[in-house]
Amino acid sequence: MSDTGVRHPLVTIPRVLVVEDEAGLRLTLTDRLVSEGYAVETADDGAKGLERATSEPYDLIVLDVMLPRMNGLDVCRAVRQRGVTTPILMLTARGQVVDKVVGLKLGADDYLTKPFETIELMARLEALLRRRLSSPQPGGDTYRFGDVVVDFRRAEVSRGGRPIELSAREFKLLRHFIEHRGATLSRDELLSDVWGYDEMPLTRTVDVHVAGLRQKIESNPKSPEYIVTVHGLGYKFAG
């Protein structure tokens, strides 16, 4: 066959990690996802799921709450704490509001209560994938959320086209939030990673800087949209 010189664009197949201990459901989800054009990998307990989710790149994660060795909520928390921003859809058999609320606060993007129709699961996953592909990703020279633009190379921030004056510490804090988008970060973690403190007595340093940052980037600092307080745990960047 002769080479016509035509080069077809590569098609990227979305990769999905399914963390589910019920063998029947795991097989059903795998078959359906593969038939819809996804590449699927699975894990049958929380520890394996966490290892895979944090060591390999995925486009979506389907994560059951009730898992052996490590429950799904702990897996979700650990994944976000390690800076992985892959969209997570959680599955729960309990149907209790508290599970859903805790899961979302820990960084999950959506949830489904068992039993569910696979057509609904597919619709949720497709929505998460579209959102991920249409959202600017951290790691480039600039990052945009709302009307705020962060230029990492120049260390400049603007809102509505107007420059925002941030201190070096505020800029470093904002960058850290963006790089760990969706993860709940404790005050101790922020003090360690942004300030470089290994040990620190009780302090309001983080709270004061977060409040100052909110004043500059939030439309309503008293009801923040981007730097969200996760009560009892810390802060999460939802931009």
C-alpha positions, 0 to 999 in steps of 0.5 A: 500500500502506498503512502499518500502522505495523509496523516490522521490525527491521533484519537485519545481514548479516555482512561477510567479507573473503576474502584469497586469490590463487587465483582459483578458490578465491576465487570458490568461497568467495565463492559459498558465503559469499554463498549462506549469507547473508554479504556478501563482499569480496575481495583477491587479494594481501596488501597489498590485504588489509591496506588493506581489513582496516584501513580498513573494518569486517568481521565475519570475515577469511579470510586465506591464508598464501601471498600475493603482495606481502605474506604472510598472516602479515605481514598478520595481524601488521600488522592486530593491531598496528593494533588491529583485533580482527576474527576471522581464520581463516588458510588454509595449504597447507603443513600445517606446525605452525610456520605454525599456531603462528606464525599463532596467536601473531600474532593469528589466531583459527583456521586450516584446512589446504588442501585443506579442505571448504567445510562445515568452513570454514563451521562454523569461521566460524560459530563465530568469528562466534558468539564475536564476537557473544557477547563484550563489545566494547572501547569501551563503559563496561565490559569483562568477562573471566573474573571481572574487570570493568573500568569505564573511566568510573570507572577502577575494576577488580574481580575476583570482585566485589571491588575491585582497587587498580591504579596509574594506570599499571597501569590505563592499561596494562590499558586499552591491552591491552583496546583492542588485544585479540588484537594482539601488542604489543612492549615498544617499542610499549607504552613509546611508547603507554602511557608516551609514550617515543619512545626508551628504552634497554633497560629492564624497565619493561614487564615489571615492570608486566605482572608486577604486573598479572598478580598482580592479575588472573590466577588463576595469575600464573605461567601467565597466561590473559589477558596472554600472553607471545609469546616474542621479540615481546612481549605479547598480551591474550587476554581 
